[in-house]
Amino acid sequence: MKSSKVLVALIVIMCSFTTGISQVTLPEIIRDSMVIQRNAKITIWGWASPSERITATFNGKQRKATANNQGDWRVEFPKMKAGGPYTLKISGKNEIILEDILIGDVWLCSGQSNMVHQMDIHDVTYAEDITNANYPEIRHFKVPQKTDLWGPSKHLNGGSWEVAISNEVRPFSAVAYFFARKLYKKYGIPIGLINASVGGTPIEAWINEEGYQDFEDKLKIIKENKDTAFVNSHSRNKFSNNQQSQKPKDKGLIGETPWYDISFKPKNWRRINIPGYWEDQGARDLNGVVWYRKEINLPQSMNSKEATVFLGRIVDADELYINGEKVGNTTYQYPQRRYDVPSNILKSGKNTFVIRVTNNYGKGGFVPDKPYYVFTDKDTVDLKGYWQYKVGEVYPPVDFSSFSKNDNKPQERTINPQNEPTALYNGMVAPYIQLPIKGVLWYQGESNAGRPEEYLDLMHALINGWRGAYKNPELPFIYAQLPNFGDVTYSPTESNWARLREAQLKAWDDANIAMTVNIDLGEWNDIHPDNKKDVGERMALAAQNIVYGEDLVYSGPIYESSQVKDDKIVISFSHIGGGLITNDGETLDSFEIAGEDKNFVWAKAKIEGDKVIVWSDKVTNPKYVRYAWADNPYNPNLYNKEGLPASPFRTE
C-alpha cells in the first residue's frame, strides 16, 4: 500500500521525498513491474527536500546524491544487459523499494485513437489472444492524458505498469501489444511499452517547440498560448457554452413524461430501419436529436439476467434506455457501442428499448455492417429491423461561409488545449525524455486528413524534434500509413486520405525510419478497424530490420520511379521481395492514367518481371499514373510474394 507521505512516479523511477517528513521506520515496498532500456545508462532522478541526501542501490551498486536548492537530484548507474527482475532501493528521510524491474527494450508508442485502442475494445476479435496471454515480461504503461501550453512538463500525472497476463492485457494498446508479442517471441527480450496517445488529436499537438523552428505561424501560436489571459478568452468552453445556450430544448426531455419513460405513450412516430442513416430514410438534412423506440420480445431464459447490448456504431452520440432505465451512453461517433445491462432490467416478454441519438453534422444514425443485438450467456436476440422514430430537436443550420470569409479581418481562434501546438508533447512526452528508449511507434493522421498538404513538413518536425529532445539523431521511428476508410469510389477521384498517405510515404527518408502499409486493413464504415494485429505485427517486422538488423522483407512494393515508353508508363519499385504478384490471382486493379491534362481514367496494368506496365487506349500520350488513389480504393491488389501490399502512390 502506498504511503500518503511519499509520492512515487513509477514510470521513470522518479521518487519524490516530501519536504519535512521524518524518517519512516518501515520501507515502502512497491511491486512496480517497470522495464528499463538495456545497453543504456540508467538514470534515476526525482525530488526531495533541499540539501537532502539520497542513496540509491540497484543491482549491487550504490550511488549517492544531494538534492539542490530546488530539491532536484539525479544519479546514474552503468549500462546493463537484458534481464531481471531487479530491485531498486532509494533512501532519504524515508525509504522506497521498487521490485520486479526488468531490463529490456522500451518503445514509446504515440499518436491518436488507433494507438489508444485497447485490447478490451476489440475483445470479440481477440478473445483468444486475451485468454491465452501469458507474457509477464511484456509490460505497458498508459500515460494519463495531460496538456501543457506553457512548456515541457517535468512532473508525471499518475499511471501504473500493467503486465501481459490474461485479462491484465485488456488495457494494453492493441497495436502495441501485437508489436511487442511478435518481438518477444522472436528475441525473448523484455518489452516495455510507454503509451502516450490521445484520440482525435492532430500531429501538431505532439511536436515539441524545437521541432517548430521553421514554422513562424506555429511559433506565434505557441507564444500566444503561454499567455493565460489570452487562452482563457479564446477557450473552446467559452464558445461552446455560448452556442449551447442558443440551442432549443429536446422535446423528448422537456415534456411531462420523458420519451424514455416506461409510462410514455408514443403518438405519431414514423418507421425507420436499424442500421441505417436517417438521411437515407426520408429525413433530409437533419441535424439534431432523434429518438428510436421498439418493443423487443425476450425469452423467459433472459428474465432478470445480466446481458450485453451491441449497438454497432452510432453517429454521433447516443443514450440507451431499457424499460425506462439508462444503461449506457457514448458522447461521440467512433467507439463501438457495448453496454452492460444489470440483472434487474430485462424481463421475459416485451421490453421497451429507447435510443436517443444526437447528430451535429452530416448523416446521422446507425452505421451499417455492424453488430446490433442483445445477448446473455446463452441467448441472443437481434435488434436489427424496423423501429419507430421521432425528432426531439432540430439544430439550426451551420453557416459555413463564416469560416471562409475573406474580408481581410483576422478570424478569432478557438483554443482546445489538446489540439494546440506542443500541448500533448509538453504534458505527455516531455516528462519521459530522460528515459532511454529503443524507438518510437507512431499511428496518427486521421485528424490531419483534411489538411494533407501540411503533413510532410509536420512529420519531419515531429521526427527531428523528438530526436533532438532525446539527443539521438538516429532514434528509430516506425509509423503506420493510414488504412482504407470511407465509401468505396468506382471512378477516379481526388482524395485527401490518399494525399496524406503520400505525405507519410515521402516522410520515409532515412534508414532509421520505416512505414508500414495498411491499405488492406481498414473498414469502410469504421475509422477504428478491428484488425490491430496485422498493423502491430507489420511494425514489428519493420523493427526486426531497421532496429534489430535482420535481413528480411518488411514492406510491400514502394514506388521508386517511372518512365514513359511510347503509349505506356513503366513503373519501378523497391521492396519487391521475392517478386511482384496480385494477391487475388486476378489482373492488376486500382491503377489510373492521365495525359498532360491530368484527367485520370482507369488503366490497364500488368506485371513484367519487377516492373508494372500501365496504359489505356483512351490516353495516347500518357504522363501520369496513380495507384490506389482514394479514401477507400476498390481493389488494390499489388503485393510482393511475402504477402505485403504496395503503398498507394502517384508519379510526379
C-alpha positions in Angstrom: 0.0 0.0 0.0 1.4 3.4 -0.9 2.2 5.8 1.9 0.5 9.1 1.9 3.8 10.7 2.8 5.6 9.6 -0.3 4.9 10.2 -4.0 6.4 7.7 -6.4 6.4 8.3 -10.1 6.8 4.8 -11.2 7.3 5.2 -14.9 10.8 6.7 -14.8 11.8 5.7 -11.4 11.3 9.2 -10.1 11.0 9.3 -6.3 9.8 12.5 -4.6 10.5 12.9 -1.0 8.1 15.3 0.7 9.8 18.2 2.4 10.0 17.9 6.2 8.8 14.2 6.5 10.7 12.4 9.3 12.4 9.1 8.7 9.8 6.3 8.5 10.6 3.1 10.3 9.5 0.6 7.7 10.3 1.0 4.0 7.5 1.3 1.4 7.8 -1.7 -0.9 6.2 -1.4 -4.3 5.9 -4.1 -7.0 6.4 -1.8 -9.9 6.8 -4.1 -12.9 8.6 -1.4 -15.0 11.0 -2.0 -17.8 14.3 -0.1 -18.3 16.1 0.2 -21.6 19.1 -2.2 -21.9 22.5 -1.1 -23.0 21.9 2.5 -22.0 22.9 4.5 -18.9 20.3 4.1 -16.2 19.3 7.5 -14.9 17.3 7.9 -11.7 16.1 11.3 -10.7 13.5 12.9 -8.6 12.8 15.5 -5.9 13.4 15.8 -2.2 13.9 18.5 0.4 16.7 21.0 -0.4 20.1 19.6 0.6 18.6 16.2 1.4 21.0 13.3 1.0 19.8 10.5 -1.2 21.2 7.0 -1.6 20.1 4.7 -4.4 21.0 1.0 -4.6 20.5 -1.1 -7.7 21.9 -4.4 -8.9 24.5 -4.4 -6.1 25.8 -0.9 -6.9 25.2 2.2 -4.8 25.0 5.8 -5.8 24.7 9.0 -3.6 23.4 12.4 -4.4 22.4 15.6 -2.6 19.3 17.5 -3.6 19.9 21.1 -4.8 18.1 24.2 -3.6 15.1 23.3 -5.7 15.0 19.7 -4.3 16.2 18.1 -7.6 18.5 15.1 -7.5 19.9 12.7 -10.0 22.1 9.6 -10.1 23.3 7.3 -12.9 24.0 3.5 -13.0 26.0 1.7 -15.7 24.5 0.1 -18.7 23.0 -3.4 -18.3 22.1 -6.3 -20.5 18.5 -7.6 -20.8 17.4 -9.5 -17.7 15.9 -9.2 -14.2 13.9 -9.0 -12.1 15.8 -6.5 -10.1 15.1 -4.3 -7.0 15.8 -0.6 -6.6 16.1 0.9 -3.1 16.1 4.7 -2.6 16.7 6.2 0.8 16.5 9.7 2.1 14.3 10.9 5.0 12.2 7.9 4.1 12.8 4.7 2.1 11.2 3.3 -1.1 11.9 -0.1 -2.5 10.8 -0.9 -6.1 10.6 -4.5 -7.1 10.2 -6.6 -10.2 12.2 -4.3 -12.5 13.2 -5.7 -15.9 16.0 -4.6 -18.3 14.9 -4.9 -21.9 13.7 -2.7 -24.8 11.4 0.3 -24.2 9.2 1.6 -27.0 7.4 4.9 -26.9 4.0 4.5 -28.6 2.2 7.6 -29.6 -0.5 9.1 -31.9 -4.3 9.2 -31.8 -7.1 6.8 -31.2 -5.9 3.8 -33.3 -2.9 3.8 -31.0 -5.1 4.3 -27.9 -7.5 1.5 -28.8 -7.1 -1.1 -26.1 -7.3 -4.9 -26.4 -10.5 -4.6 -24.4 -12.3 -2.6 -27.1 -11.5 -5.4 -29.6 -12.1 -8.3 -27.2 -14.5 -10.1 -29.5 -12.0 -10.3 -32.3 -9.1 -11.0 -29.9 -10.9 -13.1 -27.3 -8.4 -16.0 -27.6 -5.4 -13.6 -27.6 -6.6 -12.2 -24.3 -7.4 -15.5 -22.7 -4.1 -17.0 -23.7 -1.9 -14.0 -22.9 1.0 -15.2 -20.7 3.8 -12.8 -21.3 4.9 -11.4 -17.9 7.9 -9.8 -19.5 5.8 -7.6 -21.8 4.6 -4.6 -19.9 2.5 -1.5 -20.7 2.3 2.0 -19.2 -0.6 4.2 -20.3 0.5 7.9 -19.8 -2.5 9.7 -18.3 -3.8 12.5 -20.6 -2.3 15.9 -19.9 -1.8 19.1 -21.8 0.6 21.9 -21.0 0.7 25.1 -23.1 3.5 26.7 -21.0 6.3 24.4 -21.9 7.7 20.9 -21.3 6.5 19.4 -18.0 8.8 17.7 -15.6 6.2 16.1 -13.5 4.1 12.9 -14.0 0.4 12.6 -13.7 -0.1 9.2 -12.2 -0.4 5.9 -14.1 1.0 2.4 -13.5 2.6 -0.5 -15.3 0.4 -3.5 -16.5 1.6 -7.0 -17.3 0.5 -9.0 -20.3 -1.2 -11.9 -18.5 -4.7 -12.8 -19.5 -7.3 -10.2 -18.5 -4.5 -7.8 -17.4 -3.7 -7.3 -21.0 -7.0 -5.7 -21.7 -5.8 -2.1 -21.1 -2.9 -2.5 -23.5 -2.8 -0.7 -26.8 -3.8 -3.5 -29.2 -1.3 -2.3 -31.9 1.5 -2.0 -29.3 0.7 -5.4 -27.8 0.9 -7.3 -31.0 4.0 -5.4 -31.9 5.6 -6.4 -28.6 4.4 -10.0 -28.7 6.0 -10.7 -32.1 9.3 -9.2 -31.0 9.2 -11.1 -27.7 8.5 -14.4 -29.3 11.4 -13.8 -31.7 14.1 -12.5 -29.3 12.9 -13.3 -25.7 13.8 -9.8 -24.6 11.6 -8.0 -22.1 9.5 -5.3 -23.8 8.2 -2.1 -22.2 5.5 -0.1 -23.9 5.0 3.6 -22.9 1.7 4.6 -24.5 1.4 8.4 -24.8 -1.6 8.7 -27.2 -4.9 10.6 -27.2 -7.9 10.1 -29.5 -8.9 12.7 -32.0 -5.7 14.7 -31.8 -3.6 16.3 -34.6 0.1 15.8 -35.1 0.7 19.5 -34.2 -0.1 18.8 -30.6 2.7 16.2 -30.4 5.5 18.2 -31.9 7.9 19.9 -29.5 8.8 23.6 -29.7 12.2 22.8 -31.1 10.6 20.9 -34.0 8.8 24.1 -35.0 11.8 26.3 -35.5 11.0 26.7 -39.2 7.3 27.3 -38.6 6.7 31.0 -37.9 3.0 30.6 -37.7 3.2 27.8 -35.1 5.8 29.7 -33.1 3.4 32.7 -32.9 0.6 30.4 -31.6 2.9 28.8 -29.1 3.9 32.2 -27.8 0.2 33.3 -27.6 -0.7 30.2 -25.7 1.7 31.0 -22.9 -0.5 34.0 -22.1 -3.1 32.6 -19.6 -5.4 35.6 -20.2 -5.3 35.0 -24.0 -6.0 31.3 -23.6 -9.0 31.9 -21.3 -10.5 34.4 -23.6 -10.3 32.0 -26.6 -11.1 28.7 -24.9 -13.3 26.2 -26.6 -15.5 26.1 -23.5 -16.4 29.8 -23.8 -17.5 29.4 -27.3 -19.3 26.1 -26.8 -21.2 27.4 -23.8 -22.4 30.4 -25.9 -23.5 28.1 -28.7 -25.2 25.7 -26.2 -27.3 28.4 -24.7 -28.7 29.2 -28.2 -29.9 25.7 -28.9 -33.6 24.8 -28.4 -34.5 22.1 -26.0 -35.2 18.5 -26.7 -38.9 17.8 -26.7 -38.2 14.2 -25.6 -36.9 15.5 -22.3 -38.9 18.6 -21.5 -42.4 17.2 -21.6 -44.4 15.9 -18.7 -43.2 12.4 -19.4 -39.8 11.9 -21.0 -39.8 9.7 -24.1 -37.7 7.0 -22.5 -40.1 6.6 -19.6 -41.9 3.2 -19.4 -45.2 5.1 -19.0 -44.8 7.3 -22.1 -47.4 6.7 -24.8 -45.9 7.4 -28.3 -48.0 9.1 -30.9 -47.2 10.0 -34.5 -43.9 8.2 -34.6 -42.6 7.1 -38.0 -41.0 3.9 -39.1 -37.2 3.6 -39.7 -34.7 0.9 -40.1 -31.7 0.0 -37.9 -29.0 0.0 -39.1 -29.0 3.0 -41.5 -28.8 6.7 -41.6 -32.0 8.8 -41.3 -31.0 11.0 -44.2 -31.3 7.8 -46.4 -34.7 7.0 -45.0 -36.8 10.2 -45.5 -35.3 12.7 -43.1 -33.4 15.2 -45.2 -30.6 17.4 -43.9 -31.5 16.8 -40.3 -29.0 17.7 -37.6 -30.3 17.4 -34.0 -31.8 14.8 -31.7 -33.7 11.7 -33.0 -35.4 9.2 -30.7 -35.7 5.5 -31.6 -38.1 3.1 -29.9 -39.1 -0.5 -30.2 -40.7 -3.3 -28.2 -38.3 -6.2 -28.1 -39.6 -9.7 -27.1 -37.2 -11.7 -25.0 -37.5 -15.3 -23.9 -38.1 -16.5 -20.4 -34.5 -17.6 -20.2 -33.3 -14.0 -20.4 -35.5 -12.8 -17.5 -33.5 -10.9 -14.8 -30.3 -11.9 -16.4 -27.2 -9.8 -16.8 -26.8 -9.0 -20.5 -24.8 -7.0 -23.0 -26.1 -4.8 -25.8 -24.1 -4.3 -29.0 -25.2 -1.2 -30.9 -22.6 -1.1 -33.6 -21.6 2.5 -34.2 -23.8 5.5 -34.0 -23.3 8.9 -35.5 -22.7 11.0 -33.4 -23.8 10.4 -29.7 -26.3 8.2 -28.1 -28.1 7.1 -24.9 -29.7 3.7 -24.4 -32.7 3.2 -22.2 -34.2 -0.2 -21.5 -37.5 -0.4 -19.7 -37.1 3.2 -18.6 -33.6 2.7 -17.2 -30.5 4.3 -18.7 -27.9 1.5 -19.3 -25.3 3.4 -21.3 -24.2 6.3 -23.4 -21.4 7.4 -25.7 -20.6 11.0 -26.5 -19.0 10.8 -30.0 -19.3 8.7 -33.1 -16.2 6.5 -33.2 -16.4 4.0 -30.3 -18.1 0.7 -30.7 -21.2 0.6 -28.6 -21.1 -2.1 -26.0 -23.4 -1.7 -23.0 -23.7 -3.9 -20.0 -27.2 -4.5 -18.7 -27.7 -5.2 -15.0 -29.7 -8.2 -13.9 -32.7 -6.3 -12.7 -33.7 -4.7 -16.0 -34.5 -7.4 -18.6 -37.7 -9.4 -18.3 -39.4 -12.1 -20.4 -41.8 -10.8 -23.0 -42.0 -7.2 -24.1 -39.1 -4.9 -23.2 -39.0 -1.2 -24.3 -35.8 -0.2 -25.9 -35.3 3.5 -26.5 -32.2 5.1 -28.1 -31.7 8.9 -28.1 -29.3 9.8 -30.9 -27.6 13.2 -31.3 -26.1 14.2 -34.6 -24.3 17.5 -35.2 -23.2 17.4 -38.9 -23.6 15.0 -41.8 -25.6 11.8 -41.9 -26.9 10.7 -38.5 -28.0 7.3 -37.4 -26.7 3.7 -37.2 -23.7 2.6 -39.2 -24.4 -0.5 -41.4 -22.4 -3.7 -41.3 -22.0 -3.6 -37.5 -23.4 -5.9 -34.8 -26.8 -4.9 -33.3 -28.1 -7.4 -30.7 -28.7 -8.1 -27.0 -27.3 -11.3 -25.5 -26.7 -13.2 -22.3 -24.5 -16.2 -21.7 -26.9 -18.4 -23.5 -29.3 -16.3 -25.6 -29.0 -13.7 -28.4 -31.8 -11.5 -29.8 -31.3 -9.5 -32.9 -32.1 -5.7 -32.7 -31.9 -5.0 -36.4 -35.1 -4.2 -38.4 -37.9 -1.6 -38.2 -38.1 0.7 -35.3 -40.2 3.8 -34.6 -38.6 7.3 -34.6 -39.5 10.9 -33.7 -37.4 14.1 -33.8 -36.9 15.7 -30.5 -34.8 18.6 -31.5 -33.6 20.3 -34.8 -30.4 22.2 -34.7 -30.2 25.4 -36.8 -28.1 25.0 -40.0 -24.4 25.8 -39.6 -23.3 28.8 -41.7 -20.0 27.5 -43.1 -19.5 30.7 -45.1 -18.4 32.4 -41.9 -15.4 30.1 -41.7 -14.1 31.2 -45.1 -14.7 34.9 -45.1 -12.1 36.8 -47.0 -12.7 40.3 -45.6 -9.0 40.9 -44.5 -10.1 40.6 -40.9 -8.3 38.1 -38.7 -10.5 35.2 -37.7 -10.9 34.6 -34.0 -9.2 31.5 -32.8 -10.9 28.9 -30.6 -8.5 27.1 -28.3 -8.9 23.4 -27.4 -5.8 22.6 -25.5 -5.4 19.0 -26.8 -5.2 20.4 -30.4 -2.7 23.2 -29.7 0.9 23.0 -30.9 3.2 21.3 -28.4 0.5 20.8 -25.8 0.5 17.0 -25.7 4.2 16.7 -26.2 4.8 19.0 -23.2 2.3 17.2 -21.0 2.8 13.5 -22.0 6.1 13.0 -23.7 8.5 15.6 -22.2 8.4 14.1 -18.7 10.0 10.9 -20.0 12.7 12.4 -22.3 15.4 11.4 -19.7 14.3 7.8 -20.0 16.2 6.0 -22.8 14.1 4.2 -25.3 14.7 1.8 -28.2 12.5 3.6 -30.6 9.1 5.2 -31.4 5.9 3.7 -32.8 3.6 6.3 -34.3 0.0 5.8 -35.6 -1.8 9.1 -36.4 -3.1 11.1 -39.3 -6.8 10.8 -39.3 -7.2 14.2 -37.6 -5.0 15.8 -40.3 -6.6 14.2 -43.3 -8.4 17.5 -44.1 -5.1 19.3 -44.4 -2.8 16.8 -46.1 -0.6 19.4 -47.8 1.0 20.3 -44.4 1.6 16.8 -43.2 5.0 16.0 -44.7 6.6 19.0 -43.1 4.9 18.3 -39.8 6.2 14.7 -39.9 9.7 16.0 -40.4 9.2 18.4 -37.5 7.9 15.6 -35.2 10.8 13.2 -36.0 13.5 15.8 -35.9 12.1 17.5 -32.8 11.9 14.2 -30.8 15.3 13.1 -32.0 16.7 16.4 -30.8 14.9 16.1 -27.4 16.3 12.6 -26.9 19.7 13.7 -28.1 19.7 10.8 -30.6 19.7 11.8 -34.3 19.3 8.2 -35.2 16.3 7.4 -33.0 14.2 4.8 -34.9 10.7 5.9 -35.9 8.2 3.3 -37.2 4.8 4.6 -38.2 1.6 3.3 -39.7 0.3 4.6 -43.0 -3.4 5.2 -42.9 -5.6 2.3 -43.9 -8.6 2.3 -46.3 -11.6 4.1 -44.9 -14.9 5.5 -46.2 -17.1 4.8 -49.1 -15.6 2.9 -52.0 -15.3 5.0 -55.1 -15.7 3.4 -58.5 -14.5 6.4 -60.6 -11.1 8.1 -60.4 -11.3 10.9 -57.9 -9.3 13.2 -55.7 -8.7 12.1 -52.1 -7.4 13.8 -49.1 -6.7 10.5 -47.4 -4.6 9.5 -50.5 -2.7 12.7 -50.3 -2.0 12.2 -46.6 -0.8 8.7 -47.3 1.5 10.2 -49.9 2.9 12.6 -47.3 3.5 9.7 -45.0 5.3 7.8 -47.8 7.6 10.8 -48.5 8.5 11.2 -44.8 10.2 7.8 -45.0 13.5 9.3 -46.0 16.3 7.7 -43.8 17.5 4.3 -42.8 16.1 4.6 -39.2 12.6 5.3 -40.4 10.1 2.7 -41.6 6.5 3.0 -42.7 4.0 0.1 -42.7 1.4 -0.1 -45.5 -2.1 -0.9 -44.2 -4.3 -0.1 -47.3 -5.8 -3.6 -46.9 -6.5 -3.5 -43.1 -9.2 -0.8 -42.8 -13.0 -0.9 -42.8 -15.2 1.3 -44.9 -17.5 2.2 -42.0 -15.1 2.4 -39.1 -12.2 4.7 -38.7 -11.1 2.3 -35.9 -10.8 -1.0 -37.8 -10.7 -4.2 -35.7 -7.6 -5.5 -37.4 -4.9 -4.2 -35.0 -2.9 -7.4 -35.0 -1.6 -7.1 -38.6 -0.8 -3.4 -38.0 1.3 -4.2 -34.9 3.0 -7.2 -36.5 3.9 -5.2 -39.6 5.5 -2.6 -37.3 7.4 -5.5 -35.6 8.6 -6.8 -39.0 10.0 -3.3 -39.7 11.7 -3.2 -36.3 13.3 -6.5 -37.0 15.0 -5.0 -40.0 15.9 -1.4 -39.1 16.4 -1.9 -35.4 17.4 -5.5 -34.8 19.4 -5.8 -38.0 17.7 -8.8 -39.6 17.9 -9.2 -43.4 14.3 -9.6 -44.3 11.5 -8.2 -46.4 9.5 -5.9 -44.1 7.5 -3.8 -46.6 5.4 -4.2 -49.7 6.3 -2.7 -53.0 7.2 1.1 -52.8 7.1 3.3 -55.9 10.6 4.3 -57.0 10.5 5.8 -60.5 8.6 5.8 -63.7 9.4 6.1 -67.4 7.2 6.8 -70.4 7.7 4.4 -73.3 5.6 5.1 -76.3 2.0 5.0 -75.1 2.7 3.2 -71.8 4.3 4.1 -68.5 6.7 1.7 -66.8 6.8 1.7 -63.0 9.8 0.6 -60.9 9.6 -0.4 -57.3 11.7 -1.0 -54.3 10.9 -3.6 -51.6 9.7 -6.1 -54.3 10.9 -9.0 -52.1 10.5 -12.3 -53.9 8.7 -10.6 -56.8 5.5 -8.7 -57.7 2.2 -10.5 -57.6 -1.5 -9.8 -57.3 -2.9 -11.2 -54.0 -6.1 -12.5 -55.6 -4.6 -14.0 -58.7 -6.5 -11.6 -60.9 -5.2 -8.8 -63.2 -3.9 -5.7 -61.6 -6.5 -3.2 -60.4 -6.8 0.3 -59.0 -4.4 1.9 -61.5 -5.3 5.2 -63.2 -3.5 7.0 -66.0 -3.7 10.5 -67.4 -2.1 12.8 -70.0 -0.8 16.3 -69.6 -4.4 17.5 -68.6 -4.4 15.1 -65.5 -7.8 13.8 -66.4 -7.4 10.4 -64.9 -9.1 7.3 -66.3 -8.9 3.7 -65.2 -5.9 2.0 -66.7 -4.9 -1.5 -67.7 -1.8 -2.8 -66.0 0.4 -5.9 -66.0 3.4 -7.2 -64.1 6.6 -7.7 -66.2 9.4 -9.0 -64.0 10.0 -6.5 -61.3 8.1 -3.7 -63.0 4.5 -2.8 -63.7 3.4 -1.6 -67.2 0.4 0.8 -67.2 -1.6 2.1 -70.2 -5.1 2.9 -71.6 -6.5 3.1 -75.1 -8.1 6.4 -74.0 -4.7 8.1 -73.3 -2.3 8.1 -76.2 0.3 10.4 -74.7 0.4 9.4 -71.0 2.2 11.5 -68.4 0.9 10.4 -65.0 -0.1 7.2 -63.1 -1.9 6.9 -59.8 -2.4 3.7 -57.8 -5.0 3.1 -55.0 -5.7 6.9 -55.1 -8.8 7.0 -53.0 -10.0 7.2 -49.4 -11.0 3.5 -49.8 -9.7 2.2 -53.1 -11.8 -0.5 -54.8 -9.3 -3.4 -55.1 -5.6 -2.5 -54.5 -4.2 -5.9 -55.3 -0.5 -5.3 -56.0 1.7 -7.2 -53.4 5.0 -8.8 -53.2 5.4 -12.6 -52.7 5.9 -12.1 -49.0 2.2 -11.0 -48.8 2.8 -7.3 -48.1 0.7 -4.7 -50.0 2.1 -2.0 -52.2 1.7 1.6 -50.9 -0.6 3.9 -52.8 1.3 6.4 -54.9 1.2 8.8 -57.8 4.0 9.6 -60.2 5.4 13.1 -60.4 
